[in-house]
Amino acid sequence: MTFEFPASSLFELAARGYMVSRVIQTAGTLRLFTLLASGWQSVESLAHASRASVQGIQALLKVLRALNVVSENKGRWTLCPEIAAQLPSEEALAGLVGGYQDWLALEEAVRSGRAQAEPSYHRDAASMRQFLLNMHLSSLPIAQELATHLPVSTLRRVLDLGGGLGTYAIAICQRFPEATAIVLELPQVAAIGTKLVAGSAFAERVRFLGGNYLTDPFPPENDLILMCNILHQEKPNAVRRLFRKAVASLTKAGWIVIHETLVDDEDRSLAAALASLNSLLYYGSRNYSEEEIIRWLEAEGLVVREIRKTVEPGARIILAQQPDR
């Protein structure tokens, strides 16, 4: 679902954008989506359950109806079916409030060219766990698609850099029964991933290694190295060092697989452009262009074999291979 804002009015574009965001965040904080997901509800029952005023809930519901999020029939309300089918957790929606506060520092980030906010998952253990679970669920379809279309018949060793809870590594191990994977992540993330995988069918095949992919050595002899949604966190020199380290730890004819949101001049996707601005705010970096990524990969002697768009705005899967010399 997309919302159209009139480009002719900067005031309306600015005002409606933050208003819509706050409406959805507030509804999430008040647990309205969970309440509405259980069936048709009256305004009074929603107000009672969320400990809010009838007047306030009614005003909020009317905006959500205009956004095609909820529907109303004879004074009772429920979620629209397409929203109910893809409803994120209310913890995730309520967590956007922190992001809203962070974006108040955007002006200083633009002026200085440096990060001005700390990602919410760095603030406490609960926020980190929730962020990782949200990322795992949102990335799962793309991870499975990526694994399905890998142009190889067999894999032994996979290294997943900054791989969160091992979403991509697990998807690859599902497709390749002989594969084992190491997920190199920050120690606090690796600890969460280890606990979650421990009781699964992949406990013996997916291992988490606490460390820093920029400064710690990589395990050697990898058939495939994953870099999924990490490059936008790093400056250009760090990305190039990362490629260099990866090449040194690949087997002959080994692969590097990248999944990233890229920003190109001809791509006018709002989502991709905002993602790059988000990278500046939180990491002091940016989202790179397809041409830059290809140039840096080729500079390390890799051959780019395939570039594939995904359903995500601006996102690409790039497959590069080490020549078998």
Secondary structure, 3 states (H helix, E strand, C coil): CCCCCCCCCHHHHHHHHHHHHHHHHHHHHCCHHHHHHCCCEEHHHHHHHHCCCHHHHHHHHHHHHHCCCEEEECCEEEECHHHHCCCCCHHHHHHHHHHHHHHHHHHHHHHHCCCCCCCHHHCCHHHHHHHHHHHHHHHHHHHHHHHHCCCCCCCCEEEEECCCCCHHHHHHHHHCCCCEEEEEECHHHHHHHHHHHHCCCCCCCEEEEECCCCCCCCCCCEEEEEEECCHHHCCHHHHHHHHHHHHHCEEEEEEEEEEEECCCCCCCCHHHHHHHHHHHHHHCCCCCCHHHHHHHHHHCCCEEEEEEECCCCCEEEEEEECCCC
